[in-house]
Amino acid sequence: MQETLYTVAEVAERLKVAPTTIRRWLKRQWLTGIETTAGWRISEQDIADWDRRNRTGEGVKQRRAKKDATDDR
């Protein structure tokens, strides 16, 4: 079975944010995806994982912990 991959623009529209926001999340590894020569591709599972982490607050806690760790340097 072949997995559906979405473009940055498609994910941005789905999550109701700007494409630049999706690219920023990918760069910061808040959202996972595959970087190809044609641009980023994000799977349904990547979107579901992001959604689960952010609905439960898990993603926010991880980002704060990471930020705190870098601030201590």
Phi and psi restraints in degrees (range 20) as a CNS / XPLOR table:
assign (resid 1 and name C) (resid 2 and name N)
       (resid 2 and name CA) (resid 2 and name C) 1.0 -92.4 20.0 2
assign (resid 2 and name N) (resid 2 and name CA)
       (resid 2 and name C) (resid 3 and name N) 1.0 133.0 20.0 2
assign (resid 2 and name C) (resid 3 and name N)
       (resid 3 and name CA) (resid 3 and name C) 1.0 -82.3 20.0 2
assign (resid 3 and name N) (resid 3 and name CA)
       (resid 3 and name C) (resid 4 and name N) 1.0 138.7 20.0 2
assign (resid 3 and name C) (resid 4 and name N)
       (resid 4 and name CA) (resid 4 and name C) 1.0 -78.3 20.0 2
assign (resid 4 and name N) (resid 4 and name CA)
       (resid 4 and name C) (resid 5 and name N) 1.0 131.7 20.0 2
assign (resid 4 and name C) (resid 5 and name N)
       (resid 5 and name CA) (resid 5 and name C) 1.0 -114.3 20.0 2
assign (resid 5 and name N) (resid 5 and name CA)
       (resid 5 and name C) (resid 6 and name N) 1.0 139.1 20.0 2
assign (resid 5 and name C) (resid 6 and name N)
       (resid 6 and name CA) (resid 6 and name C) 1.0 -111.7 20.0 2
assign (resid 6 and name N) (resid 6 and name CA)
       (resid 6 and name C) (resid 7 and name N) 1.0 151.4 20.0 2
assign (resid 6 and name C) (resid 7 and name N)
       (resid 7 and name CA) (resid 7 and name C) 1.0 -81.5 20.0 2
assign (resid 7 and name N) (resid 7 and name CA)
       (resid 7 and name C) (resid 8 and name N) 1.0 168.4 20.0 2
assign (resid 7 and name C) (resid 8 and name N)
       (resid 8 and name CA) (resid 8 and name C) 1.0 -57.9 20.0 2
assign (resid 8 and name N) (resid 8 and name CA)
       (resid 8 and name C) (resid 9 and name N) 1.0 -44.1 20.0 2
assign (resid 8 and name C) (resid 9 and name N)
       (resid 9 and name CA) (resid 9 and name C) 1.0 -62.6 20.0 2
assign (resid 9 and name N) (resid 9 and name CA)
       (resid 9 and name C) (resid 10 and name N) 1.0 -40.9 20.0 2
assign (resid 9 and name C) (resid 10 and name N)
       (resid 10 and name CA) (resid 10 and name C) 1.0 -65.4 20.0 2
assign (resid 10 and name N) (resid 10 and name CA)
       (resid 10 and name C) (resid 11 and name N) 1.0 -42.5 20.0 2
assign (resid 10 and name C) (resid 11 and name N)
       (resid 11 and name CA) (resid 11 and name C) 1.0 -68.1 20.0 2
assign (resid 11 and name N) (resid 11 and name CA)
       (resid 11 and name C) (resid 12 and name N) 1.0 -40.6 20.0 2
assign (resid 11 and name C) (resid 12 and name N)
       (resid 12 and name CA) (resid 12 and name C) 1.0 -59.6 20.0 2
assign (resid 12 and name N) (resid 12 and name CA)
       (resid 12 and name C) (resid 13 and name N) 1.0 -44.5 20.0 2
assign (resid 12 and name C) (resid 13 and name N)
       (resid 13 and name CA) (resid 13 and name C) 1.0 -63.8 20.0 2
assign (resid 13 and name N) (resid 13 and name CA)
       (resid 13 and name C) (resid 14 and name N) 1.0 -42.0 20.0 2
assign (resid 13 and name C) (resid 14 and name N)
       (resid 14 and name CA) (resid 14 and name C) 1.0 -64.6 20.0 2
assign (resid 14 and name N) (resid 14 and name CA)
       (resid 14 and name C) (resid 15 and name N) 1.0 -40.6 20.0 2
assign (resid 14 and name C) (resid 15 and name N)
       (resid 15 and name CA) (resid 15 and name C) 1.0 -91.3 20.0 2
assign (resid 15 and name N) (resid 15 and name CA)
       (resid 15 and name C) (resid 16 and name N) 1.0 -0.9 20.0 2
assign (resid 15 and name C) (resid 16 and name N)
       (resid 16 and name CA) (resid 16 and name C) 1.0 60.6 20.0 2
assign (resid 16 and name N) (resid 16 and name CA)
       (resid 16 and name C) (resid 17 and name N) 1.0 46.2 20.0 2
assign (resid 16 and name C) (resid 17 and name N)
       (resid 17 and name CA) (resid 17 and name C) 1.0 -133.6 20.0 2
assign (resid 17 and name N) (resid 17 and name CA)
       (resid 17 and name C) (resid 18 and name N) 1.0 170.5 20.0 2
assign (resid 17 and name C) (resid 18 and name N)
       (resid 18 and name CA) (resid 18 and name C) 1.0 -76.5 20.0 2
assign (resid 18 and name N) (resid 18 and name CA)
       (resid 18 and name C) (resid 19 and name N) 1.0 150.1 20.0 2
assign (resid 18 and name C) (resid 19 and name N)
       (resid 19 and name CA) (resid 19 and name C) 1.0 -56.0 20.0 2
assign (resid 19 and name N) (resid 19 and name CA)
       (resid 19 and name C) (resid 20 and name N) 1.0 -33.7 20.0 2
assign (resid 19 and name C) (resid 20 and name N)
       (resid 20 and name CA) (resid 20 and name C) 1.0 -64.5 20.0 2
assign (resid 20 and name N) (resid 20 and name CA)
       (resid 20 and name C) (resid 21 and name N) 1.0 -31.7 20.0 2
assign (resid 20 and name C) (resid 21 and name N)
       (resid 21 and name CA) (resid 21 and name C) 1.0 -65.9 20.0 2
assign (resid 21 and name N) (resid 21 and name CA)
       (resid 21 and name C) (resid 22 and name N) 1.0 -43.4 20.0 2
assign (resid 21 and name C) (resid 22 and name N)
       (resid 22 and name CA) (resid 22 and name C) 1.0 -61.9 20.0 2
assign (resid 22 and name N) (resid 22 and name CA)
       (resid 22 and name C) (resid 23 and name N) 1.0 -43.8 20.0 2
assign (resid 22 and name C) (resid 23 and name N)
       (resid 23 and name CA) (resid 23 and name C) 1.0 -62.4 20.0 2
assign (resid 23 and name N) (resid 23 and name CA)
       (resid 23 and name C) (resid 24 and name N) 1.0 -39.1 20.0 2
assign (resid 23 and name C) (resid 24 and name N)
       (resid 24 and name CA) (resid 24 and name C) 1.0 -64.4 20.0 2
assign (resid 24 and name N) (resid 24 and name CA)
       (resid 24 and name C) (resid 25 and name N) 1.0 -43.6 20.0 2
assign (resid 24 and name C) (resid 25 and name N)
       (resid 25 and name CA) (resid 25 and name C) 1.0 -62.2 20.0 2
assign (resid 25 and name N) (resid 25 and name CA)
       (resid 25 and name C) (resid 26 and name N) 1.0 -39.7 20.0 2
assign (resid 25 and name C) (resid 26 and name N)
       (resid 26 and name CA) (resid 26 and name C) 1.0 -64.7 20.0 2
assign (resid 26 and name N) (resid 26 and name CA)
       (resid 26 and name C) (resid 27 and name N) 1.0 -44.9 20.0 2
assign (resid 26 and name C) (resid 27 and name N)
       (resid 27 and name CA) (resid 27 and name C) 1.0 -61.8 20.0 2
assign (resid 27 and name N) (resid 27 and name CA)
       (resid 27 and name C) (resid 28 and name N) 1.0 -39.6 20.0 2
assign (resid 27 and name C) (resid 28 and name N)
       (resid 28 and name CA) (resid 28 and name C) 1.0 -85.0 20.0 2
assign (resid 28 and name N) (resid 28 and name CA)
       (resid 28 and name C) (resid 29 and name N) 1.0 -0.8 20.0 2
assign (resid 28 and name C) (resid 29 and name N)
       (resid 29 and name CA) (resid 29 and name C) 1.0 64.6 20.0 2
assign (resid 29 and name N) (resid 29 and name CA)
       (resid 29 and name C) (resid 30 and name N) 1.0 29.1 20.0 2
assign (resid 29 and name C) (resid 30 and name N)
       (resid 30 and name CA) (resid 30 and name C) 1.0 -82.3 20.0 2
assign (resid 30 and name N) (resid 30 and name CA)
       (resid 30 and name C) (resid 31 and name N) 1.0 -22.8 20.0 2
assign (resid 30 and name C) (resid 31 and name N)
       (resid 31 and name CA) (resid 31 and name C) 1.0 -131.0 20.0 2
assign (resid 31 and name N) (resid 31 and name CA)
       (resid 31 and name C) (resid 32 and name N) 1.0 135.3 20.0 2
assign (resid 31 and name C) (resid 32 and name N)
       (resid 32 and name CA) (resid 32 and name C) 1.0 -97.5 20.0 2
assign (resid 32 and name N) (resid 32 and name CA)
       (resid 32 and name C) (resid 33 and name N) 1.0 153.0 20.0 2
assign (resid 32 and name C) (resid 33 and name N)
       (resid 33 and name CA) (resid 33 and name C) 1.0 -168.2 20.0 2
assign (resid 33 and name N) (resid 33 and name CA)
       (resid 33 and name C) (resid 34 and name N) 1.0 -175.1 20.0 2
assign (resid 33 and name C) (resid 34 and name N)
       (resid 34 and name CA) (resid 34 and name C) 1.0 -117.5 20.0 2
assign (resid 34 and name N) (resid 34 and name CA)
       (resid 34 and name C) (resid 35 and name N) 1.0 125.2 20.0 2
assign (resid 34 and name C) (resid 35 and name N)
       (resid 35 and name CA) (resid 35 and name C) 1.0 -90.3 20.0 2
assign (resid 35 and name N) (resid 35 and name CA)
       (resid 35 and name C) (resid 36 and name N) 1.0 118.9 20.0 2
assign (resid 35 and name C) (resid 36 and name N)
       (resid 36 and name CA) (resid 36 and name C) 1.0 -115.3 20.0 2
assign (resid 36 and name N) (resid 36 and name CA)
       (resid 36 and name C) (resid 37 and name N) 1.0 174.1 20.0 2
assign (resid 36 and name C) (resid 37 and name N)
       (resid 37 and name CA) (resid 37 and name C) 1.0 -65.8 20.0 2
assign (resid 37 and name N) (resid 37 and name CA)
       (resid 37 and name C) (resid 38 and name N) 1.0 -22.1 20.0 2
assign (resid 37 and name C) (resid 38 and name N)
       (resid 38 and name CA) (resid 38 and name C) 1.0 -91.5 20.0 2
assign (resid 38 and name N) (resid 38 and name CA)
       (resid 38 and name C) (resid 39 and name N) 1.0 2.9 20.0 2
assign (resid 38 and name C) (resid 39 and name N)
       (resid 39 and name CA) (resid 39 and name C) 1.0 113.7 20.0 2
assign (resid 39 and name N) (resid 39 and name CA)
       (resid 39 and name C) (resid 40 and name N) 1.0 -178.7 20.0 2
assign (resid 39 and name C) (resid 40 and name N)
       (resid 40 and name CA) (resid 40 and name C) 1.0 -70.5 20.0 2
assign (resid 40 and name N) (resid 40 and name CA)
       (resid 40 and name C) (resid 41 and name N) 1.0 145.9 20.0 2
assign (resid 40 and name C) (resid 41 and name N)
       (resid 41 and name CA) (resid 41 and name C) 1.0 -131.1 20.0 2
assign (resid 41 and name N) (resid 41 and name CA)
       (resid 41 and name C) (resid 42 and name N) 1.0 134.0 20.0 2
assign (resid 41 and name C) (resid 42 and name N)
       (resid 42 and name CA) (resid 42 and name C) 1.0 -122.5 20.0 2
assign (resid 42 and name N) (resid 42 and name CA)
       (resid 42 and name C) (resid 43 and name N) 1.0 130.3 20.0 2
assign (resid 42 and name C) (resid 43 and name N)
       (resid 43 and name CA) (resid 43 and name C) 1.0 -84.6 20.0 2
assign (resid 43 and name N) (resid 43 and name CA)
       (resid 43 and name C) (resid 44 and name N) 1.0 164.0 20.0 2
assign (resid 43 and name C) (resid 44 and name N)
       (resid 44 and name CA) (resid 44 and name C) 1.0 -58.6 20.0 2
assign (resid 44 and name N) (resid 44 and name CA)
       (resid 44 and name C) (resid 45 and name N) 1.0 -39.5 20.0 2
assign (resid 44 and name C) (resid 45 and name N)
       (resid 45 and name CA) (resid 45 and name C) 1.0 -65.9 20.0 2
assign (resid 45 and name N) (resid 45 and name CA)
       (resid 45 and name C) (resid 46 and name N) 1.0 -39.3 20.0 2
assign (resid 45 and name C) (resid 46 and name N)
       (resid 46 and name CA) (resid 46 and name C) 1.0 -60.3 20.0 2
assign (resid 46 and name N) (resid 46 and name CA)
       (resid 46 and name C) (resid 47 and name N) 1.0 -42.9 20.0 2
assign (resid 46 and name C) (resid 47 and name N)
       (resid 47 and name CA) (resid 47 and name C) 1.0 -66.0 20.0 2
assign (resid 47 and name N) (resid 47 and name CA)
       (resid 47 and name C) (resid 48 and name N) 1.0 -44.2 20.0 2
assign (resid 47 and name C) (resid 48 and name N)
       (resid 48 and name CA) (resid 48 and name C) 1.0 -62.6 20.0 2
assign (resid 48 and name N) (resid 48 and name CA)
       (resid 48 and name C) (resid 49 and name N) 1.0 -41.6 20.0 2
assign (resid 48 and name C) (resid 49 and name N)
       (resid 49 and name CA) (resid 49 and name C) 1.0 -62.8 20.0 2
assign (resid 49 and name N) (resid 49 and name CA)
       (resid 49 and name C) (resid 50 and name N) 1.0 -45.0 20.0 2
assign (resid 49 and name C) (resid 50 and name N)
       (resid 50 and name CA) (resid 50 and name C) 1.0 -59.4 20.0 2
assign (resid 50 and name N) (resid 50 and name CA)
       (resid 50 and name C) (resid 51 and name N) 1.0 -46.2 20.0 2
assign (resid 50 and name C) (resid 51 and name N)
       (resid 51 and name CA) (resid 51 and name C) 1.0 -61.3 20.0 2
assign (resid 51 and name N) (resid 51 and name CA)
       (resid 51 and name C) (resid 52 and name N) 1.0 -44.5 20.0 2
assign (resid 51 and name C) (resid 52 and name N)
       (resid 52 and name CA) (resid 52 and name C) 1.0 -62.0 20.0 2
assign (resid 52 and name N) (resid 52 and name CA)
       (resid 52 and name C) (resid 53 and name N) 1.0 -46.8 20.0 2
assign (resid 52 and name C) (resid 53 and name N)
       (resid 53 and name CA) (resid 53 and name C) 1.0 -62.5 20.0 2
assign (resid 53 and name N) (resid 53 and name CA)
       (resid 53 and name C) (resid 54 and name N) 1.0 -39.4 20.0 2
assign (resid 53 and name C) (resid 54 and name N)
       (resid 54 and name CA) (resid 54 and name C) 1.0 -84.2 20.0 2
assign (resid 54 and name N) (resid 54 and name CA)
       (resid 54 and name C) (resid 55 and name N) 1.0 -24.5 20.0 2
assign (resid 54 and name C) (resid 55 and name N)
       (resid 55 and name CA) (resid 55 and name C) 1.0 -75.5 20.0 2
assign (resid 55 and name N) (resid 55 and name CA)
       (resid 55 and name C) (resid 56 and name N) 1.0 -30.5 20.0 2
assign (resid 55 and name C) (resid 56 and name N)
       (resid 56 and name CA) (resid 56 and name C) 1.0 -90.6 20.0 2
assign (resid 56 and name N) (resid 56 and name CA)
       (resid 56 and name C) (resid 57 and name N) 1.0 -10.1 20.0 2
assign (resid 56 and name C) (resid 57 and name N)
       (resid 57 and name CA) (resid 57 and name C) 1.0 87.5 20.0 2
assign (resid 57 and name N) (resid 57 and name CA)
       (resid 57 and name C) (resid 58 and name N) 1.0 -2.7 20.0 2
assign (resid 57 and name C) (resid 58 and name N)
       (resid 58 and name CA) (resid 58 and name C) 1.0 -60.2 20.0 2
assign (resid 58 and name N) (resid 58 and name CA)
       (resid 58 and name C) (resid 59 and name N) 1.0 -41.6 20.0 2
assign (resid 58 and name C) (resid 59 and name N)
       (resid 59 and name CA) (resid 59 and name C) 1.0 -63.6 20.0 2
assign (resid 59 and name N) (resid 59 and name CA)
       (resid 59 and name C) (resid 60 and name N) 1.0 -40.1 20.0 2
assign (resid 59 and name C) (resid 60 and name N)
       (resid 60 and name CA) (resid 60 and name C) 1.0 -63.9 20.0 2
assign (resid 60 and name N) (resid 60 and name CA)
       (resid 60 and name C) (resid 61 and name N) 1.0 -43.8 20.0 2
assign (resid 60 and name C) (resid 61 and name N)
       (resid 61 and name CA) (resid 61 and name C) 1.0 -61.9 20.0 2
assign (resid 61 and name N) (resid 61 and name CA)
       (resid 61 and name C) (resid 62 and name N) 1.0 -42.0 20.0 2
assign (resid 61 and name C) (resid 62 and name N)
       (resid 62 and name CA) (resid 62 and name C) 1.0 -64.6 20.0 2
assign (resid 62 and name N) (resid 62 and name CA)
       (resid 62 and name C) (resid 63 and name N) 1.0 -43.0 20.0 2
assign (resid 62 and name C) (resid 63 and name N)
       (resid 63 and name CA) (resid 63 and name C) 1.0 -65.1 20.0 2
assign (resid 63 and name N) (resid 63 and name CA)
       (resid 63 and name C) (resid 64 and name N) 1.0 -40.6 20.0 2
assign (resid 63 and name C) (resid 64 and name N)
       (resid 64 and name CA) (resid 64 and name C) 1.0 -64.7 20.0 2
assign (resid 64 and name N) (resid 64 and name CA)
       (resid 64 and name C) (resid 65 and name N) 1.0 -42.3 20.0 2
assign (resid 64 and name C) (resid 65 and name N)
       (resid 65 and name CA) (resid 65 and name C) 1.0 -63.6 20.0 2
assign (resid 65 and name N) (resid 65 and name CA)
       (resid 65 and name C) (resid 66 and name N) 1.0 -41.7 20.0 2
assign (resid 65 and name C) (resid 66 and name N)
       (resid 66 and name CA) (resid 66 and name C) 1.0 -65.1 20.0 2
assign (resid 66 and name N) (resid 66 and name CA)
       (resid 66 and name C) (resid 67 and name N) 1.0 -42.3 20.0 2
assign (resid 66 and name C) (resid 67 and name N)
       (resid 67 and name CA) (resid 67 and name C) 1.0 -64.6 20.0 2
assign (resid 67 and name N) (resid 67 and name CA)
       (resid 67 and name C) (resid 68 and name N) 1.0 -44.3 20.0 2
assign (resid 67 and name C) (resid 68 and name N)
       (resid 68 and name CA) (resid 68 and name C) 1.0 -60.9 20.0 2
assign (resid 68 and name N) (resid 68 and name CA)
       (resid 68 and name C) (resid 69 and name N) 1.0 -38.8 20.0 2
assign (resid 68 and name C) (resid 69 and name N)
       (resid 69 and name CA) (resid 69 and name C) 1.0 -66.1 20.0 2
assign (resid 69 and name N) (resid 69 and name CA)
       (resid 69 and name C) (resid 70 and name N) 1.0 -38.7 20.0 2
assign (resid 69 and name C) (resid 70 and name N)
       (resid 70 and name CA) (resid 70 and name C) 1.0 -76.1 20.0 2
assign (resid 70 and name N) (resid 70 and name CA)
       (resid 70 and name C) (resid 71 and name N) 1.0 -28.6 20.0 2
assign (resid 70 and name C) (resid 71 and name N)
       (resid 71 and name CA) (resid 71 and name C) 1.0 -68.7 20.0 2
assign (resid 71 and name N) (resid 71 and name CA)
       (resid 71 and name C) (resid 72 and name N) 1.0 -26.2 20.0 2
assign (resid 71 and name C) (resid 72 and name N)
       (resid 72 and name CA) (resid 72 and name C) 1.0 -76.7 20.0 2
assign (resid 72 and name N) (resid 72 and name CA)
       (resid 72 and name C) (resid 73 and name N) 1.0 -9.1 20.0 2
